[in-house]
Structures are given as structure tokens and as C-alpha cells.
Amino acid sequence: MITISLCMIVKNEEENLGRCLKSLQGIVDEMIVVDTGSEDKTVEIAREFGAKVYDFKWTGDFSEARNYSFSLASCDYIYAADADEELDEDNRQRFIQLKKDIEELDIDIVQMYYCNQLSFRTVYNYDRELRPKLFRRVRSFRWEDPIHEQVVIEPVICNSEVEIIHRPKESHAQRDLASFRRAVESGRRISKRLHGMYARELFMGGDDDDFLKAKRFFAEAVKDSTRSVDEVKDASCVLAHIAVLENDAESLLKYSLKDAATEMCSEMCCELGDYYYGKEDYDEAIVWYYNAAYECSSILDIKKSKEFPRLALAKCYKALGNEEQAEDYEKEAAEIEKGE
């Protein structure tokens, strides 16, 4: 049977860590906890579970800390976890069976289902999604093809049925947004993936000040010819929201048209609805909220195509004195929220 090193980076996780480590007892063969400056009982709890605890001076770079934790592993595979994750008994048994089965397979990475996302308004828009969680520690390179042979460089990935419950104790939005700003200010190129996550984090956890602080970065991204269409759309949504905050009709038109050059998204429709609602032009606001709810799809915040525009429609109809229509939209929004 393979052996597994648990590798974690933590800070002030006394409320979560014990639950996480307890759920992994009997599955992992080694627990490595890298602490980045806890001031509570995090380190003490880790040691109670037999974890090897290492100190790491925080640099503001999660990848650097995660790489350090991986460098300390000694088992066949590495399981990457956060303190606010846990496994219930059914998924503990699935993981144990996976541990037995994987020995017969040439697998580099195992993906597991990350669950319970939408309950906590995290930056991810899916309640259940596959994520790479288990990694072969030392990868062997091999050649393929009978002629014109080459080294296989793509990892062998398999999907498992293991479900990980995510239970964050608080929103990490402010912490993460500060990290995005530091990365931008340092002059680092923000990847397409992080570009989208920065925009998504703003919509799902940012306040007005966070949007305004991001204005320069996204304004430059829109003009960057090396950015993809998706990145331009994400940036346009952020800038349209800022335009509404600043009551800047010209900029709102500019960025909404950039989005409309392809298929318009629900986020942009909501921004246009918000603008006209602020002008007390409720009929025009209804047009855009309706499009957000029924004619378009969301690209950053899934709720912008679901309950949010329906609640906004209810607000508009109330302002117009149509209580019956408003109640219908409120009921529909409640049903959608309950269904998620």
C-alpha cells in the first residue's frame, strides 16, 4: 500500500485544525504542518495529533509556503489540505480504499470533489468541483512512442469519488484581495487564472474601496493586447461596477460595449440595471435585470444570474407600486436560493 504525507500551511487555525487532522487519522502516514505565525493554539493542537511542525516566515506568497511544505514530505504521495477541510466517515472509507487501489495504477495526481462552497460565498462558483489533492512525491519520467520517441511530460490524472467538506470559519476575501494587490504592486504578471480569480473575489467578497483600488490594474488589463477575450470581459465587468460607483455613464457605456462585443454576461446586465435603478429609471432597470436573470449567464458570480437579479426585479416593481409582481420575483429568488 502507498504511503501519504499530509502537507499543510496554517495560521491561527485552532478552531478548525483538530477536526481536520482527526478526520485524516488512519489515512495519512505522516503529518507535516507548516505554521506561518500563529498566535493561538494551532501549533499545540498540531503536535497533539503527532504532526511535525515547522515554522515559516510569511512572505505573502502562498505558493512559496506550499512548496516548502511539500519539500518536507517523505512518503510516496502528498495530500495537500487546508485546516478548514474535513472528511466524513463515508469519505474516509473511500480514501482508504483509494489508497489501496492506487498502488496498482501509474497515477501522478488524484482529483477529489471539493464540496460546500456556495454555503460560505467563497470565490468558487460551484458547490461541488474536482480539484487536484493527492500528488505523487517523486515522478518517474518514461519514454513513449515506438519511433520519434519522447519523454511523457503530461501528468497522469485520475478522478476519485472522495468528497472533502469545506467549512471556513470566516471569509478570506480581504486577506486574498490584499495579496492580489501586493502581487500587482510588485510588478508580477498576473496569470489568466489569477486574473479571473481577482475579478471574482472582488464581486463575491470585495467592498467599494477594494474595487476602486483595483481600477488601475483592470484598466490596464483591458488595453493589454496579450490578454484573452475572457480576461477582457472579466476586467470590463470590474470596471463597469466602478463606473456605477462613480456615476460615470461614459465609462459604463465603454465597458458594457466591450462585453457586448461577444455574448453579454449577467454581471454586466446587473451593473446596467443598478445604474438605471440609481437614476430611478425603473423600467429600464427592469430590462437589464430581466436579461441578467433569463437571457444571459454569469461568468464571475453565479448568483448574478440567479437570485440577485430576481430580487432586484422585485425592488423595481415595488418602486413602481406593483406589489404582486414584486412578490412573484421574491418567491422565485427564495426558491432558487433554497435549491442551491
Contacts in CASP RR format, 6 or more apart in sequence:
PFRMAT RR
TARGET T0000
AUTHOR 0000-0000-0000
METHOD contacts of the structure
MODEL  1
MITISLCMIVKNEEENLGRCLKSLQGIVDEMIVVDTGSEDKTVEIAREFG
AKVYDFKWTGDFSEARNYSFSLASCDYIYAADADEELDEDNRQRFIQLKK
DIEELDIDIVQMYYCNQLSFRTVYNYDRELRPKLFRRVRSFRWEDPIHEQ
VVIEPVICNSEVEIIHRPKESHAQRDLASFRRAVESGRRISKRLHGMYAR
ELFMGGDDDDFLKAKRFFAEAVKDSTRSVDEVKDASCVLAHIAVLENDAE
SLLKYSLKDAATEMCSEMCCELGDYYYGKEDYDEAIVWYYNAAYECSSIL
DIKKSKEFPRLALAKCYKALGNEEQAEDYEKEAAEIEKGE
1 99 0 8 1.000
1 100 0 8 1.000
1 103 0 8 1.000
2 75 0 8 1.000
2 76 0 8 1.000
2 77 0 8 1.000
2 99 0 8 1.000
2 102 0 8 1.000
2 103 0 8 1.000
3 29 0 8 1.000
3 30 0 8 1.000
3 75 0 8 1.000
3 76 0 8 1.000
3 77 0 8 1.000
4 27 0 8 1.000
4 28 0 8 1.000
4 29 0 8 1.000
4 30 0 8 1.000
4 75 0 8 1.000
4 76 0 8 1.000
4 77 0 8 1.000
4 78 0 8 1.000
4 79 0 8 1.000
4 99 0 8 1.000
4 134 0 8 1.000
5 28 0 8 1.000
5 29 0 8 1.000
5 30 0 8 1.000
5 31 0 8 1.000
5 32 0 8 1.000
5 72 0 8 1.000
5 73 0 8 1.000
5 74 0 8 1.000
5 75 0 8 1.000
5 77 0 8 1.000
5 78 0 8 1.000
5 79 0 8 1.000
5 137 0 8 1.000
6 21 0 8 1.000
6 24 0 8 1.000
6 28 0 8 1.000
6 30 0 8 1.000
6 31 0 8 1.000
6 32 0 8 1.000
6 51 0 8 1.000
6 78 0 8 1.000
6 79 0 8 1.000
6 81 0 8 1.000
7 32 0 8 1.000
7 34 0 8 1.000
7 66 0 8 1.000
7 69 0 8 1.000
7 70 0 8 1.000
7 72 0 8 1.000
7 73 0 8 1.000
7 78 0 8 1.000
7 79 0 8 1.000
7 80 0 8 1.000
7 81 0 8 1.000
8 20 0 8 1.000
8 31 0 8 1.000
8 32 0 8 1.000
8 33 0 8 1.000
8 34 0 8 1.000
8 69 0 8 1.000
8 80 0 8 1.000
8 81 0 8 1.000
8 82 0 8 1.000
8 83 0 8 1.000
9 34 0 8 1.000
9 35 0 8 1.000
9 36 0 8 1.000
9 56 0 8 1.000
9 62 0 8 1.000
9 65 0 8 1.000
9 66 0 8 1.000
9 69 0 8 1.000
10 17 0 8 1.000
10 33 0 8 1.000
10 34 0 8 1.000
10 35 0 8 1.000
10 36 0 8 1.000
10 38 0 8 1.000
10 42 0 8 1.000
10 46 0 8 1.000
10 83 0 8 1.000
11 35 0 8 1.000
11 36 0 8 1.000
11 37 0 8 1.000
11 38 0 8 1.000
11 42 0 8 1.000
11 58 0 8 1.000
12 37 0 8 1.000
12 38 0 8 1.000
12 39 0 8 1.000
12 40 0 8 1.000
12 42 0 8 1.000
13 38 0 8 1.000
13 40 0 8 1.000
13 42 0 8 1.000
13 83 0 8 1.000
13 84 0 8 1.000
14 38 0 8 1.000
14 40 0 8 1.000
14 41 0 8 1.000
14 42 0 8 1.000
14 45 0 8 1.000
15 169 0 8 1.000
16 83 0 8 1.000
16 84 0 8 1.000
16 167 0 8 1.000
16 169 0 8 1.000
17 33 0 8 1.000
17 42 0 8 1.000
17 45 0 8 1.000
17 46 0 8 1.000
17 83 0 8 1.000
18 45 0 8 1.000
18 49 0 8 1.000
19 86 0 8 1.000
19 167 0 8 1.000
20 81 0 8 1.000
20 82 0 8 1.000
20 83 0 8 1.000
20 84 0 8 1.000
20 85 0 8 1.000
20 86 0 8 1.000
21 31 0 8 1.000
21 45 0 8 1.000
21 46 0 8 1.000
21 49 0 8 1.000
21 51 0 8 1.000
22 49 0 8 1.000
23 86 0 8 1.000
23 87 0 8 1.000
23 88 0 8 1.000
23 92 0 8 1.000
24 31 0 8 1.000
24 79 0 8 1.000
24 81 0 8 1.000
24 87 0 8 1.000
25 49 0 8 1.000
26 96 0 8 1.000
27 87 0 8 1.000
27 92 0 8 1.000
27 95 0 8 1.000
27 96 0 8 1.000
27 99 0 8 1.000
28 75 0 8 1.000
28 79 0 8 1.000
29 75 0 8 1.000
30 52 0 8 1.000
30 73 0 8 1.000
30 74 0 8 1.000
30 75 0 8 1.000
31 46 0 8 1.000
31 49 0 8 1.000
31 50 0 8 1.000
31 51 0 8 1.000
31 52 0 8 1.000
32 51 0 8 1.000
32 52 0 8 1.000
32 54 0 8 1.000
32 69 0 8 1.000
32 72 0 8 1.000
32 73 0 8 1.000
33 43 0 8 1.000
33 46 0 8 1.000
33 51 0 8 1.000
33 52 0 8 1.000
33 53 0 8 1.000
33 54 0 8 1.000
34 53 0 8 1.000
34 54 0 8 1.000
34 55 0 8 1.000
34 56 0 8 1.000
34 65 0 8 1.000
34 68 0 8 1.000
34 69 0 8 1.000
34 72 0 8 1.000
35 42 0 8 1.000
35 43 0 8 1.000
35 46 0 8 1.000
35 53 0 8 1.000
35 54 0 8 1.000
35 55 0 8 1.000
35 56 0 8 1.000
36 56 0 8 1.000
36 57 0 8 1.000
36 58 0 8 1.000
36 65 0 8 1.000
37 55 0 8 1.000
37 58 0 8 1.000
42 83 0 8 1.000
43 53 0 8 1.000
46 53 0 8 1.000
47 53 0 8 1.000
52 72 0 8 1.000
54 68 0 8 1.000
54 69 0 8 1.000
54 72 0 8 1.000
56 65 0 8 1.000
56 68 0 8 1.000
56 69 0 8 1.000
58 65 0 8 1.000
59 65 0 8 1.000
60 179 0 8 1.000
60 182 0 8 1.000
62 179 0 8 1.000
66 80 0 8 1.000
70 78 0 8 1.000
70 80 0 8 1.000
70 135 0 8 1.000
70 137 0 8 1.000
73 137 0 8 1.000
74 137 0 8 1.000
75 137 0 8 1.000
76 136 0 8 1.000
76 137 0 8 1.000
77 102 0 8 1.000
77 110 0 8 1.000
77 134 0 8 1.000
77 135 0 8 1.000
77 136 0 8 1.000
77 137 0 8 1.000
78 134 0 8 1.000
78 135 0 8 1.000
78 136 0 8 1.000
78 137 0 8 1.000
79 133 0 8 1.000
79 134 0 8 1.000
79 135 0 8 1.000
80 133 0 8 1.000
80 134 0 8 1.000
80 135 0 8 1.000
81 133 0 8 1.000
81 164 0 8 1.000
84 166 0 8 1.000
84 167 0 8 1.000
84 168 0 8 1.000
84 169 0 8 1.000
85 164 0 8 1.000
85 165 0 8 1.000
85 166 0 8 1.000
85 167 0 8 1.000
86 164 0 8 1.000
86 165 0 8 1.000
86 167 0 8 1.000
87 95 0 8 1.000
87 162 0 8 1.000
87 163 0 8 1.000
87 164 0 8 1.000
87 165 0 8 1.000
88 163 0 8 1.000
88 165 0 8 1.000
91 162 0 8 1.000
91 163 0 8 1.000
91 164 0 8 1.000
91 165 0 8 1.000
94 160 0 8 1.000
94 161 0 8 1.000
94 162 0 8 1.000
94 163 0 8 1.000
95 162 0 8 1.000
98 110 0 8 1.000
98 134 0 8 1.000
98 160 0 8 1.000
98 162 0 8 1.000
102 110 0 8 1.000
105 158 0 8 1.000
106 156 0 8 1.000
107 136 0 8 1.000
107 156 0 8 1.000
107 157 0 8 1.000
107 158 0 8 1.000
108 135 0 8 1.000
108 136 0 8 1.000
108 139 0 8 1.000
108 155 0 8 1.000
108 156 0 8 1.000
108 157 0 8 1.000
109 132 0 8 1.000
109 134 0 8 1.000
109 135 0 8 1.000
109 136 0 8 1.000
109 155 0 8 1.000
109 156 0 8 1.000
109 157 0 8 1.000
109 158 0 8 1.000
110 132 0 8 1.000
110 133 0 8 1.000
110 134 0 8 1.000
110 135 0 8 1.000
110 157 0 8 1.000
110 158 0 8 1.000
110 159 0 8 1.000
110 160 0 8 1.000
111 130 0 8 1.000
111 131 0 8 1.000
111 132 0 8 1.000
111 133 0 8 1.000
111 157 0 8 1.000
111 158 0 8 1.000
111 159 0 8 1.000
111 160 0 8 1.000
112 130 0 8 1.000
112 131 0 8 1.000
112 133 0 8 1.000
112 134 0 8 1.000
112 160 0 8 1.000
112 162 0 8 1.000
112 163 0 8 1.000
112 164 0 8 1.000
113 128 0 8 1.000
113 129 0 8 1.000
113 130 0 8 1.000
113 131 0 8 1.000
113 161 0 8 1.000
113 162 0 8 1.000
113 163 0 8 1.000
113 164 0 8 1.000
114 124 0 8 1.000
114 128 0 8 1.000
114 129 0 8 1.000
114 130 0 8 1.000
114 131 0 8 1.000
114 164 0 8 1.000
114 166 0 8 1.000
115 127 0 8 1.000
115 128 0 8 1.000
115 163 0 8 1.000
115 164 0 8 1.000
115 165 0 8 1.000
115 166 0 8 1.000
116 127 0 8 1.000
116 165 0 8 1.000
116 166 0 8 1.000
116 167 0 8 1.000
117 124 0 8 1.000
117 125 0 8 1.000
117 126 0 8 1.000
117 127 0 8 1.000
117 128 0 8 1.000
117 129 0 8 1.000
117 166 0 8 1.000
118 125 0 8 1.000
118 126 0 8 1.000
118 127 0 8 1.000
118 302 0 8 1.000
118 340 0 8 1.000
119 127 0 8 1.000
120 166 0 8 1.000
120 167 0 8 1.000
120 168 0 8 1.000
120 171 0 8 1.000
121 171 0 8 1.000
121 204 0 8 1.000
121 205 0 8 1.000
122 166 0 8 1.000
122 168 0 8 1.000
122 204 0 8 1.000
123 173 0 8 1.000
123 176 0 8 1.000
123 197 0 8 1.000
123 200 0 8 1.000
123 201 0 8 1.000
123 204 0 8 1.000
123 205 0 8 1.000
125 200 0 8 1.000
125 298 0 8 1.000
125 300 0 8 1.000
125 301 0 8 1.000
125 302 0 8 1.000
126 302 0 8 1.000
127 340 0 8 1.000
128 163 0 8 1.000
130 159 0 8 1.000
132 157 0 8 1.000
133 162 0 8 1.000
133 164 0 8 1.000
134 160 0 8 1.000
139 155 0 8 1.000
141 151 0 8 1.000
141 152 0 8 1.000
141 153 0 8 1.000
142 151 0 8 1.000
142 152 0 8 1.000
143 149 0 8 1.000
143 150 0 8 1.000
143 151 0 8 1.000
143 152 0 8 1.000
144 150 0 8 1.000
144 151 0 8 1.000
144 152 0 8 1.000
171 205 0 8 1.000
173 201 0 8 1.000
173 204 0 8 1.000
173 205 0 8 1.000
173 206 0 8 1.000
174 206 0 8 1.000
174 210 0 8 1.000
176 201 0 8 1.000
177 198 0 8 1.000
177 201 0 8 1.000
177 202 0 8 1.000
177 205 0 8 1.000
177 206 0 8 1.000
177 210 0 8 1.000
180 190 0 8 1.000
180 194 0 8 1.000
180 198 0 8 1.000
180 201 0 8 1.000
180 214 0 8 1.000
181 213 0 8 1.000
181 214 0 8 1.000
183 190 0 8 1.000
183 194 0 8 1.000
184 190 0 8 1.000
184 217 0 8 1.000
190 198 0 8 1.000
190 217 0 8 1.000
192 227 0 8 1.000
192 228 0 8 1.000
192 230 0 8 1.000
192 231 0 8 1.000
195 221 0 8 1.000
195 227 0 8 1.000
195 231 0 8 1.000
195 234 0 8 1.000
195 235 0 8 1.000
196 230 0 8 1.000
196 231 0 8 1.000
196 234 0 8 1.000
196 300 0 8 1.000
198 214 0 8 1.000
198 217 0 8 1.000
199 218 0 8 1.000
199 234 0 8 1.000
199 235 0 8 1.000
199 237 0 8 1.000
199 238 0 8 1.000
199 300 0 8 1.000
200 234 0 8 1.000
200 300 0 8 1.000
200 301 0 8 1.000
202 210 0 8 1.000
202 211 0 8 1.000
202 214 0 8 1.000
202 238 0 8 1.000
202 241 0 8 1.000
203 237 0 8 1.000
203 238 0 8 1.000
203 241 0 8 1.000
203 267 0 8 1.000
203 300 0 8 1.000
203 301 0 8 1.000
203 304 0 8 1.000
204 300 0 8 1.000
204 301 0 8 1.000
208 245 0 8 1.000
211 238 0 8 1.000
211 241 0 8 1.000
211 242 0 8 1.000
211 245 0 8 1.000
212 242 0 8 1.000
212 245 0 8 1.000
214 238 0 8 1.000
214 242 0 8 1.000
215 238 0 8 1.000
215 239 0 8 1.000
215 242 0 8 1.000
218 235 0 8 1.000
218 238 0 8 1.000
218 239 0 8 1.000
219 235 0 8 1.000
219 239 0 8 1.000
221 227 0 8 1.000
221 231 0 8 1.000
221 232 0 8 1.000
221 235 0 8 1.000
222 232 0 8 1.000
222 235 0 8 1.000
222 236 0 8 1.000
222 239 0 8 1.000
222 255 0 8 1.000
222 258 0 8 1.000
227 235 0 8 1.000
229 262 0 8 1.000
230 299 0 8 1.000
232 258 0 8 1.000
233 258 0 8 1.000
233 259 0 8 1.000
233 262 0 8 1.000
233 265 0 8 1.000
233 299 0 8 1.000
234 299 0 8 1.000
234 300 0 8 1.000
236 255 0 8 1.000
236 256 0 8 1.000
236 258 0 8 1.000
236 259 0 8 1.000
236 268 0 8 1.000
237 255 0 8 1.000
237 259 0 8 1.000
237 265 0 8 1.000
237 267 0 8 1.000
237 268 0 8 1.000
237 271 0 8 1.000
237 299 0 8 1.000
237 300 0 8 1.000
239 251 0 8 1.000
239 255 0 8 1.000
240 251 0 8 1.000
240 252 0 8 1.000
240 255 0 8 1.000
240 256 0 8 1.000
240 259 0 8 1.000
240 267 0 8 1.000
240 268 0 8 1.000
240 271 0 8 1.000
240 272 0 8 1.000
241 271 0 8 1.000
242 248 0 8 1.000
242 251 0 8 1.000
243 249 0 8 1.000
243 251 0 8 1.000
243 252 0 8 1.000
243 254 0 8 1.000
243 255 0 8 1.000
243 271 0 8 1.000
243 275 0 8 1.000
244 252 0 8 1.000
244 271 0 8 1.000
244 274 0 8 1.000
244 275 0 8 1.000
249 275 0 8 1.000
252 271 0 8 1.000
252 272 0 8 1.000
252 275 0 8 1.000
255 268 0 8 1.000
256 264 0 8 1.000
256 268 0 8 1.000
256 271 0 8 1.000
256 272 0 8 1.000
259 265 0 8 1.000
259 268 0 8 1.000
260 268 0 8 1.000
263 296 0 8 1.000
263 297 0 8 1.000
264 291 0 8 1.000
264 296 0 8 1.000
265 296 0 8 1.000
265 297 0 8 1.000
265 298 0 8 1.000
265 299 0 8 1.000
265 300 0 8 1.000
266 291 0 8 1.000
266 292 0 8 1.000
266 293 0 8 1.000
266 296 0 8 1.000
266 297 0 8 1.000
266 298 0 8 1.000
266 299 0 8 1.000
266 304 0 8 1.000
266 305 0 8 1.000
266 309 0 8 1.000
267 292 0 8 1.000
267 298 0 8 1.000
267 299 0 8 1.000
267 300 0 8 1.000
267 301 0 8 1.000
267 304 0 8 1.000
268 296 0 8 1.000
269 288 0 8 1.000
269 289 0 8 1.000
269 291 0 8 1.000
269 292 0 8 1.000
269 295 0 8 1.000
269 296 0 8 1.000
269 309 0 8 1.000
270 288 0 8 1.000
270 289 0 8 1.000
270 292 0 8 1.000
270 304 0 8 1.000
270 308 0 8 1.000
270 309 0 8 1.000
270 312 0 8 1.000
272 288 0 8 1.000
273 284 0 8 1.000
273 285 0 8 1.000
273 287 0 8 1.000
273 288 0 8 1.000
273 289 0 8 1.000
273 292 0 8 1.000
273 312 0 8 1.000
274 285 0 8 1.000
274 312 0 8 1.000
275 285 0 8 1.000
276 282 0 8 1.000
276 284 0 8 1.000
276 285 0 8 1.000
276 288 0 8 1.000
277 285 0 8 1.000
277 312 0 8 1.000
277 315 0 8 1.000
277 316 0 8 1.000
278 285 0 8 1.000
280 319 0 8 1.000
282 316 0 8 1.000
282 317 0 8 1.000
282 319 0 8 1.000
282 320 0 8 1.000
283 320 0 8 1.000
285 312 0 8 1.000
285 316 0 8 1.000
286 313 0 8 1.000
286 316 0 8 1.000
286 317 0 8 1.000
289 309 0 8 1.000
289 310 0 8 1.000
289 312 0 8 1.000
289 313 0 8 1.000
289 316 0 8 1.000
290 309 0 8 1.000
290 313 0 8 1.000
292 304 0 8 1.000
292 305 0 8 1.000
292 308 0 8 1.000
292 309 0 8 1.000
292 312 0 8 1.000
293 305 0 8 1.000
293 306 0 8 1.000
293 309 0 8 1.000
293 310 0 8 1.000
293 313 0 8 1.000
296 305 0 8 1.000
297 305 0 8 1.000
298 304 0 8 1.000
298 305 0 8 1.000
298 306 0 8 1.000
301 308 0 8 1.000
306 333 0 8 1.000
306 336 0 8 1.000
306 337 0 8 1.000
306 340 0 8 1.000
307 333 0 8 1.000
307 334 0 8 1.000
307 336 0 8 1.000
307 337 0 8 1.000
308 333 0 8 1.000
310 329 0 8 1.000
310 330 0 8 1.000
310 332 0 8 1.000
310 333 0 8 1.000
310 336 0 8 1.000
311 329 0 8 1.000
311 330 0 8 1.000
311 333 0 8 1.000
313 326 0 8 1.000
313 329 0 8 1.000
314 325 0 8 1.000
314 326 0 8 1.000
314 327 0 8 1.000
314 329 0 8 1.000
314 330 0 8 1.000
314 333 0 8 1.000
315 326 0 8 1.000
317 323 0 8 1.000
317 325 0 8 1.000
317 326 0 8 1.000
317 329 0 8 1.000
318 326 0 8 1.000
END
